[in-house]
């Protein structure tokens, strides 16, 4: 499940972005990853974006 929008992955393995924040893994769907690419590359926590 996407940590940002709640989208659930379909049957095949997703190509989602994984981020580790405070020791916890967060997965973001392709759409959320594209919308927040600069924040992800800047290593900003998802709470910021």
N, CA, C and O atoms as a printed pandas DataFrame, in Angstrom:
     atom_number atom_name residue_name chain_id  residue_number  x_coord  y_coord  z_coord
0              1         N          UNK        A               1    0.841   -1.173    0.000
1              2        CA          UNK        A               1    0.000    0.000    0.000
2              3         C          UNK        A               1    0.893    1.245    0.000
3              4         O          UNK        A               1    1.898    1.303    0.708
4              5         N          UNK        A               2    0.510    2.231   -0.801
5              6        CA          UNK        A               2    1.272    3.480   -0.873
6              7         C          UNK        A               2    1.112    4.242    0.444
7              8         O          UNK        A               2   -0.002    4.423    0.935
8              9         N          UNK        A               3    2.225    4.682    1.002
9             10        CA          UNK        A               3    2.207    5.398    2.283
10            11         C          UNK        A               3    1.618    6.793    2.157
11            12         O          UNK        A               3    1.262    7.404    3.165
12            13         N          UNK        A               4    1.509    7.303    0.945
13            14        CA          UNK        A               4    1.006    8.663    0.752
14            15         C          UNK        A               4   -0.480    8.688    0.379
15            16         O          UNK        A               4   -1.268    9.375    1.030
16            17         N          UNK        A               5   -0.865    7.946   -0.661
17            18        CA          UNK        A               5   -2.245    8.035   -1.156
18            19         C          UNK        A               5   -3.091    6.813   -0.839
19            20         O          UNK        A               5   -4.311    6.857   -0.991
20            21         N          UNK        A               6   -2.465    5.711   -0.397
21            22        CA          UNK        A               6   -3.220    4.526   -0.022
22            23         C          UNK        A               6   -3.504    3.562   -1.163
23            24         O          UNK        A               6   -4.220    2.579   -0.970
24            25         N          UNK        A               7   -2.957    3.822   -2.352
25            26        CA          UNK        A               7   -3.153    2.915   -3.477
26            27         C          UNK        A               7   -2.615    1.536   -3.122
27            28         O          UNK        A               7   -1.546    1.409   -2.526
28            29         N          UNK        A               8   -3.365    0.508   -3.493
29            30        CA          UNK        A               8   -2.958   -0.869   -3.225
30            31         C          UNK        A               8   -2.370   -1.453   -4.498
31            32         O          UNK        A               8   -2.938   -1.286   -5.577
32            33         N          UNK        A               9   -1.236   -2.138   -4.383
33            34        CA          UNK        A               9   -0.586   -2.757   -5.540
34            35         C          UNK        A               9   -1.453   -3.888   -6.066
35            36         O          UNK        A               9   -2.093   -4.609   -5.300
36            37         N          UNK        A              10   -1.465   -4.034   -7.398
37            38        CA          UNK        A              10   -2.193   -5.151   -7.989
38            39         C          UNK        A              10   -1.372   -6.433   -7.833
39            40         O          UNK        A              10   -0.385   -6.427   -7.097
40            41         N          UNK        A              11   -1.734   -7.503   -8.481
41            42        CA          UNK        A              11   -1.127   -8.814   -8.294
42            43         C          UNK        A              11    0.352   -8.924   -8.600
43            44         O          UNK        A              11    1.046   -9.714   -7.959
44            45         N          UNK        A              12    0.863   -8.157   -9.560
45            46        CA          UNK        A              12    2.280   -8.272   -9.914
46            47         C          UNK        A              12    3.149   -7.427   -8.974
47            48         O          UNK        A              12    2.637   -6.495   -8.353
48            49         N          UNK        A              13    4.435   -7.724   -8.855
49            50        CA          UNK        A              13    5.310   -6.939   -7.985
50            51         C          UNK        A              13    5.385   -5.481   -8.445
51            52         O          UNK        A              13    5.662   -5.230   -9.618
52            53         N          UNK        A              14    5.150   -4.523   -7.562
53            54        CA          UNK        A              14    5.151   -3.109   -7.961
54            55         C          UNK        A              14    6.562   -2.580   -8.195
55            56         O          UNK        A              14    7.537   -3.121   -7.673
56            57         N          UNK        A              15    6.654   -1.531   -8.975
57            58        CA          UNK        A              15    7.930   -0.834   -9.216
58            59         C          UNK        A              15    7.908    0.477   -8.441
59            60         O          UNK        A              15    8.184    1.542   -8.993
60            61         N          UNK        A              16    7.584    0.390   -7.184
61            62        CA          UNK        A              16    7.413    1.572   -6.367
62            63         C          UNK        A              16    8.725    2.022   -5.740
63            64         O          UNK        A              16    9.711    1.286   -5.722
64            65         N          UNK        A              17    8.711    3.250   -5.228
65            66        CA          UNK        A              17    9.865    3.818   -4.535
66            67         C          UNK        A              17    9.793    3.420   -3.068
67            68         O          UNK        A              17    8.731    3.477   -2.446
68            69         N          UNK        A              18   10.934    3.016   -2.526
69            70        CA          UNK        A              18   11.017    2.672   -1.108
70            71         C          UNK        A              18   11.880    3.714   -0.413
71            72         O          UNK        A              18   12.962    4.053   -0.892
72            73         N          UNK        A              19   11.404    4.217    0.707
73            74        CA          UNK        A              19   12.137    5.210    1.479
74            75         C          UNK        A              19   12.196    4.734    2.933
75            76         O          UNK        A              19   11.196    4.260    3.472
76            77         N          UNK        A              20   13.353    4.856    3.560
77            78        CA          UNK        A              20   13.485    4.505    4.975
78            79         C          UNK        A              20   13.554    5.805    5.761
79            80         O          UNK        A              20   14.477    6.600    5.589
80            81         N          UNK        A              21   12.571    6.012    6.623
81            82        CA          UNK        A              21   12.490    7.225    7.440
82            83         C          UNK        A              21   12.386    6.816    8.901
83            84         O          UNK        A              21   11.450    6.119    9.293
84            85         N          UNK        A              22   13.334    7.245    9.693
85            86        CA          UNK        A              22   13.365    6.917   11.124
86            87         C          UNK        A              22   13.306    5.405   11.357
87            88         O          UNK        A              22   12.662    4.937   12.296
88            89         N          UNK        A              23   13.987    4.649   10.490
89            90        CA          UNK        A              23   14.068    3.203   10.638
90            91         C          UNK        A              23   12.863    2.431   10.123
91            92         O          UNK        A              23   12.819    1.209   10.265
92            93         N          UNK        A              24   11.890    3.104    9.531
93            94        CA          UNK        A              24   10.689    2.461    9.013
94            95         C          UNK        A              24   10.636    2.595    7.497
95            96         O          UNK        A              24   10.875    3.675    6.956
96            97         N          UNK        A              25   10.320    1.489    6.807
97            98        CA          UNK        A              25   10.201    1.525    5.348
98            99         C          UNK        A              25    8.844    2.093    4.940
99           100         O          UNK        A              25    7.806    1.724    5.490
100          101         N          UNK        A              26    8.879    2.994    3.967
101          102        CA          UNK        A              26    7.668    3.563    3.378
102          103         C          UNK        A              26    7.738    3.311    1.881
103          104         O          UNK        A              26    8.784    3.510    1.263
104          105         N          UNK        A              27    6.627    2.873    1.296
105          106        CA          UNK        A              27    6.557    2.625   -0.142
106          107         C          UNK        A              27    5.620    3.650   -0.771
107          108         O          UNK        A              27    4.550    3.947   -0.239
108          109         N          UNK        A              28    6.047    4.188   -1.920
109          110        CA          UNK        A              28    5.271    5.198   -2.617
110          111         C          UNK        A              28    5.001    4.739   -4.045
111          112         O          UNK        A              28    5.915    4.293   -4.739
112          113         N          UNK        A              29    3.744    4.848   -4.487
113          114        CA          UNK        A              29    3.362    4.414   -5.829
114          115         C          UNK        A              29    4.042    5.292   -6.877
115          116         O          UNK        A              29    4.625    6.326   -6.552
116          117         N          UNK        A              30    3.961    4.872   -8.121
117          118        CA          UNK        A              30    4.607    5.612   -9.208
118          119         C          UNK        A              30    4.102    7.043   -9.311
119          120         O          UNK        A              30    4.894    7.958   -9.536
120          121         N          UNK        A              31    2.799    7.254   -9.150
121          122        CA          UNK        A              31    2.246    8.608   -9.263
122          123         C          UNK        A              31    2.755    9.523   -8.158
123          124         O          UNK        A              31    3.169   10.648   -8.437
124          125         N          UNK        A              32    2.733    9.068   -6.923
125          126        CA          UNK        A              32    3.224    9.886   -5.807
126          127         C          UNK        A              32    4.727   10.135   -5.942
127          128         O          UNK        A              32    5.210   11.218   -5.615
128          129         N          UNK        A              33    5.458    9.140   -6.418
129          130        CA          UNK        A              33    6.898    9.299   -6.616
130          131         C          UNK        A              33    7.190   10.366   -7.655
131          132         O          UNK        A              33    8.081   11.194   -7.462
132          133         N          UNK        A              34    6.443   10.356   -8.759
133          134        CA          UNK        A              34    6.653   11.361   -9.813
134          135         C          UNK        A              34    6.311   12.761   -9.325
135          136         O          UNK        A              34    7.032   13.716   -9.613
136          137         N          UNK        A              35    5.210   12.885   -8.586
137          138        CA          UNK        A              35    4.761   14.191   -8.113
138          139         C          UNK        A              35    5.737   14.809   -7.113
139          140         O          UNK        A              35    5.795   16.033   -6.989
140          141         N          UNK        A              36    6.493   13.993   -6.406
141          142        CA          UNK        A              36    7.357   14.475   -5.337
142          143         C          UNK        A              36    8.823   14.108   -5.560
143          144         O          UNK        A              36    9.580   13.950   -4.603
144          145         N          UNK        A              37    9.216   13.977   -6.813
145          146        CA          UNK        A              37   10.558   13.527   -7.155
146          147         C          UNK        A              37   11.658   14.396   -6.547
147          148         O          UNK        A              37   12.626   13.867   -6.000
148          149         N          UNK        A              38   11.527   15.699   -6.633
149          150        CA          UNK        A              38   12.576   16.587   -6.102
150          151         C          UNK        A              38   12.727   16.450   -4.588
151          152         O          UNK        A              38   13.845   16.466   -4.073
152          153         N          UNK        A              39   11.625   16.316   -3.884
153          154        CA          UNK        A              39   11.688   16.145   -2.434
154          155         C          UNK        A              39   12.329   14.809   -2.077
155          156         O          UNK        A              39   13.085   14.718   -1.110
156          157         N          UNK        A              40   12.026   13.769   -2.861
157          158        CA          UNK        A              40   12.612   12.451   -2.618
158          159         C          UNK        A              40   14.111   12.498   -2.873
159          160         O          UNK        A              40   14.894   11.993   -2.068
160          161         N          UNK        A              41   14.519   13.105   -3.995
161          162        CA          UNK        A              41   15.945   13.214   -4.311
162          163         C          UNK        A              41   16.680   14.062   -3.282
163          164         O          UNK        A              41   17.859   13.827   -3.015
164          165         N          UNK        A              42   16.000   15.042   -2.703
165          166        CA          UNK        A              42   16.597   15.893   -1.664
166          167         C          UNK        A              42   16.596   15.223   -0.297
167          168         O          UNK        A              42   17.024   15.816    0.692
168          169         N          UNK        A              43   16.115   13.986   -0.246
169          170        CA          UNK        A              43   16.045   13.187    0.983
170          171         C          UNK        A              43   15.235   13.846    2.089
171          172         O          UNK        A              43   15.565   13.733    3.269
172          173         N          UNK        A              44   14.161   14.542    1.689
173          174        CA          UNK        A              44   13.266   15.139    2.660
174          175         C          UNK        A              44   12.278   14.078    3.131
175          176         O          UNK        A              44   11.809   13.269    2.330
176          177         N          UNK        A              45   11.961   14.074    4.414
177          178        CA          UNK        A              45   10.972   13.132    4.939
178          179         C          UNK        A              45    9.623   13.376    4.276
179          180         O          UNK        A              45    9.300   14.508    3.917
180          181         N          UNK        A              46    8.844   12.327    4.114
181          182        CA          UNK        A              46    7.553   12.431    3.449
182          183         C          UNK        A              46    6.587   13.350    4.199
183          184         O          UNK        A              46    5.651   13.874    3.594
184          185         N          UNK        A              47    6.788   13.554    5.480
185          186        CA          UNK        A              47    5.935   14.482    6.225
186          187         C          UNK        A              47    6.125   15.918    5.736
187          188         O          UNK        A              47    5.214   16.738    5.847
188          189         N          UNK        A              48    7.304   16.222    5.196
189          190        CA          UNK        A              48    7.568   17.553    4.686
190          191         C          UNK        A              48    6.829   17.800    3.378
191          192         O          UNK        A              48    6.310   18.895    3.159
192          193         N          UNK        A              49    6.774   16.786    2.497
193          194        CA          UNK        A              49    6.118   16.966    1.213
194          195         C          UNK        A              49    4.746   16.405    1.238
195          196         O          UNK        A              49    4.036   16.467    0.234
